[in-house]
């Protein structure tokens, strides 16, 4: 079961932090690993536009994590670069959330770009995206997920309804290390409004009109 989709998980695997986030747009970076901070999510950085963190966390060395609110239509993008310098296995959860989003709203067409740029053999990175109409931190309804065992890229599409806002978006990296190595991963999320039925009708009428004009030209030439 997806980590974003779970309503609750054990402390070792991490429970969602369901406290409401501020209404203004803010980007957060949270880290989580079994045996560290009782398995809870630790917020290590936040910023109105770009959050950055580097340092040690449990068995992992975080070379750099960057989360950015992006330029429209990109709503949230992040890069996670992590290393393990010991032979101790472990799983690191890197949570990226942007709260206080007020545009676009309503029914949205989400595009999730999931990429694994470098991955040590034997390691696994599962990347997930989700949204929460209630604007919570590190929580939400799953949009897409993919487990990487090597270099690869996936572009996935889904629909969701974020209401009238504010809402939050969450990106999650679940990095499972068997020993020494590293992983370089990226996620992007963008969203476009789903056209209203009336808009679809106008588009269809326009296409039919273009088709009729094309047929008329052919008839005149004949």
C-alpha positions as CSV (number, residue, x, y, z in Angstrom):
1,X,0.0,0.0,0.0
2,X,1.2,3.5,-0.9
3,X,2.7,5.6,1.9
4,X,0.7,8.6,0.8
5,X,-2.5,6.6,0.6
6,X,-2.3,5.1,4.1
7,X,-4.5,6.8,6.6
8,X,-2.1,5.7,9.4
9,X,1.1,3.7,9.7
10,X,3.2,2.5,12.6
11,X,5.8,4.8,14.1
12,X,8.6,2.7,12.6
13,X,7.2,3.4,9.1
14,X,5.9,6.8,10.0
15,X,2.5,8.3,10.7
16,X,1.2,11.3,8.8
17,X,1.4,14.6,10.4
18,X,-2.2,15.8,10.1
19,X,-2.0,19.2,11.8
20,X,-3.4,21.9,9.5
21,X,-0.7,23.9,7.8
22,X,-0.7,27.7,7.4
23,X,-2.8,29.2,4.6
24,X,0.1,31.0,2.9
25,X,2.1,29.1,0.3
26,X,5.1,27.4,1.9
27,X,7.4,24.6,0.9
28,X,8.5,22.1,3.5
29,X,11.1,19.3,3.7
30,X,10.6,16.5,6.1
31,X,12.8,13.4,6.9
32,X,11.8,10.1,8.5
33,X,13.6,6.9,9.3
34,X,12.9,4.0,11.7
35,X,14.7,4.5,15.0
36,X,15.2,8.2,14.4
37,X,13.0,10.7,16.3
38,X,10.8,7.8,17.3
39,X,10.0,7.2,13.6
40,X,8.2,10.6,13.3
41,X,8.6,13.0,10.5
42,X,11.1,15.8,11.2
43,X,10.7,19.0,9.4
44,X,14.3,20.1,8.5
45,X,13.6,23.1,6.2
46,X,10.8,25.4,5.0
47,X,10.6,28.5,2.8
48,X,7.9,30.4,0.9
49,X,9.5,29.5,-2.4
50,X,12.6,27.3,-2.2
51,X,13.6,25.0,0.7
52,X,17.0,23.4,0.9
53,X,18.6,20.9,3.3
54,X,22.0,19.1,3.6
55,X,23.2,17.1,6.6
56,X,23.1,13.7,8.3
57,X,19.9,11.9,9.3
58,X,20.1,8.5,10.8
59,X,22.2,6.1,8.6
60,X,21.9,8.5,5.7
61,X,24.0,11.5,4.6
62,X,21.8,14.0,2.8
63,X,24.1,15.6,0.2
64,X,21.3,17.9,-0.9
65,X,17.5,18.1,-1.0
66,X,15.9,21.0,-2.9
67,X,12.2,21.7,-3.1
68,X,10.8,24.6,-5.2
69,X,7.4,26.0,-5.9
70,X,8.2,26.2,-9.6
71,X,7.0,28.5,-12.4
72,X,3.4,27.9,-13.6
73,X,2.2,25.4,-14.7
74,X,4.8,23.6,-12.5
75,X,3.4,23.6,-9.0
76,X,6.1,21.7,-7.1
77,X,9.5,20.3,-8.0
78,X,12.2,18.6,-5.9
79,X,15.6,16.9,-6.1
80,X,16.8,14.4,-3.5
81,X,20.5,13.3,-3.4
82,X,21.3,10.9,-0.6
83,X,24.2,8.6,0.4
84,X,24.9,5.8,2.8
85,X,28.6,5.4,3.9
86,X,28.0,2.4,6.2
87,X,27.0,-1.2,5.5
88,X,23.9,-0.7,7.7
89,X,20.6,-1.2,5.7
90,X,18.0,1.5,6.1
91,X,15.0,3.2,4.6
92,X,14.8,7.0,4.4
93,X,11.5,8.8,3.7
94,X,12.0,12.3,2.1
95,X,8.7,14.3,2.3
96,X,8.2,17.4,0.2
97,X,5.0,19.4,0.8
98,X,3.8,22.7,-0.5
99,X,0.9,24.1,1.5
100,X,-1.4,27.1,0.9
101,X,-1.9,26.6,-2.9
102,X,-4.9,28.6,-4.2
103,X,-4.5,28.3,-7.9
104,X,-5.5,26.4,-10.0
105,X,-8.5,25.0,-8.1
106,X,-11.4,22.7,-8.7
107,X,-11.1,19.7,-11.0
108,X,-7.5,19.4,-12.1
109,X,-5.5,17.3,-14.5
110,X,-2.2,16.4,-12.7
111,X,1.0,15.4,-14.5
112,X,3.6,13.7,-12.3
113,X,7.2,13.5,-13.6
114,X,9.1,10.8,-11.7
115,X,12.8,10.3,-12.4
116,X,15.7,8.2,-11.1
117,X,19.0,9.7,-12.3
118,X,21.4,7.5,-10.4
119,X,20.8,4.5,-8.2
120,X,23.3,2.0,-6.6
121,X,22.6,-1.6,-7.6
122,X,20.3,-3.3,-5.1
123,X,18.8,-0.1,-3.8
124,X,15.1,0.8,-4.4
125,X,13.5,4.2,-4.6
126,X,9.7,4.6,-4.7
127,X,8.5,8.0,-5.7
128,X,4.9,9.1,-5.0
129,X,2.8,12.2,-5.5
130,X,-0.4,13.3,-3.8
131,X,-2.7,16.2,-3.0
132,X,-4.8,17.1,0.0
133,X,-7.9,19.5,-0.3
134,X,-7.6,20.0,3.5
135,X,-4.2,21.6,3.1
136,X,-2.4,19.2,5.5
137,X,1.3,18.7,5.8
138,X,2.9,15.4,4.6
139,X,-0.5,13.9,3.8
140,X,-2.9,13.4,1.0
141,X,-4.7,11.4,-1.6
142,X,-2.3,9.4,-3.8
143,X,-2.0,10.5,-7.4
144,X,0.8,8.4,-8.8
145,X,3.6,6.1,-7.6
146,X,6.5,4.1,-9.2
147,X,9.2,1.9,-7.7
148,X,12.7,2.4,-9.3
149,X,15.4,-0.2,-9.3
150,X,17.6,1.6,-11.7
151,X,17.9,4.7,-13.9
152,X,14.5,5.4,-15.5
153,X,11.8,8.1,-16.0
154,X,8.0,8.0,-15.8
155,X,5.4,10.6,-16.7
156,X,2.1,9.7,-15.2
157,X,-1.3,11.4,-15.5
158,X,-4.3,11.5,-13.1
159,X,-7.3,13.6,-12.2
160,X,-8.2,15.1,-8.8
161,X,-10.4,17.7,-7.2
162,X,-8.8,20.2,-4.8
163,X,-11.9,22.1,-4.1
164,X,-11.7,25.9,-3.7
165,X,-8.3,25.9,-1.9
166,X,-6.1,26.3,-0.2
167,X,-4.7,22.8,-0.7
168,X,-1.4,21.1,-0.5
169,X,0.7,18.9,-2.7
170,X,3.1,16.2,-1.4
171,X,6.0,14.4,-3.1
172,X,7.6,11.4,-1.3
173,X,10.8,9.6,-1.9
174,X,11.1,6.2,-0.1
175,X,14.8,5.2,-0.4
176,X,15.7,1.7,0.7
177,X,19.4,1.1,1.0
178,X,21.1,-2.3,1.5
179,X,24.4,-0.8,2.3
180,X,26.9,1.8,0.9
181,X,25.7,3.7,-2.1
182,X,23.7,6.7,-3.3
183,X,20.5,7.7,-5.1
184,X,19.8,10.9,-7.1
185,X,16.0,11.3,-7.6
186,X,13.6,14.0,-8.9
187,X,9.9,14.6,-8.9
188,X,7.8,17.3,-10.5
189,X,4.0,18.0,-10.3
190,X,2.0,20.3,-12.5
191,X,-1.7,20.7,-12.9
192,X,-4.1,22.2,-15.4
193,X,-7.8,22.9,-15.0
194,X,-10.1,20.3,-16.5
195,X,-12.2,22.1,-19.2
196,X,-15.9,22.6,-18.3
197,X,-18.5,20.7,-20.3
198,X,-19.4,23.9,-22.1
199,X,-15.8,24.4,-23.1
200,X,-15.6,20.8,-24.5
201,X,-18.8,21.6,-26.5
202,X,-17.2,24.8,-28.0
203,X,-14.0,22.9,-28.8
204,X,-16.0,20.1,-30.5
205,X,-18.1,22.6,-32.5
206,X,-14.9,24.3,-33.6
207,X,-13.3,21.1,-34.8
208,X,-16.5,20.2,-36.7
209,X,-16.6,23.6,-38.3
210,X,-12.9,23.2,-39.4
211,X,-13.8,19.8,-40.8
212,X,-16.8,21.3,-42.8
213,X,-14.6,24.1,-44.2
214,X,-12.0,21.6,-45.3
215,X,-14.7,19.5,-47.1
216,X,-16.1,22.6,-48.7
217,X,-12.7,23.5,-50.1
218,X,-12.3,20.1,-51.6
219,X,-15.8,20.3,-53.2
220,X,-15.0,23.7,-54.7
221,X,-11.7,22.5,-56.2
222,X,-13.4,19.4,-57.7
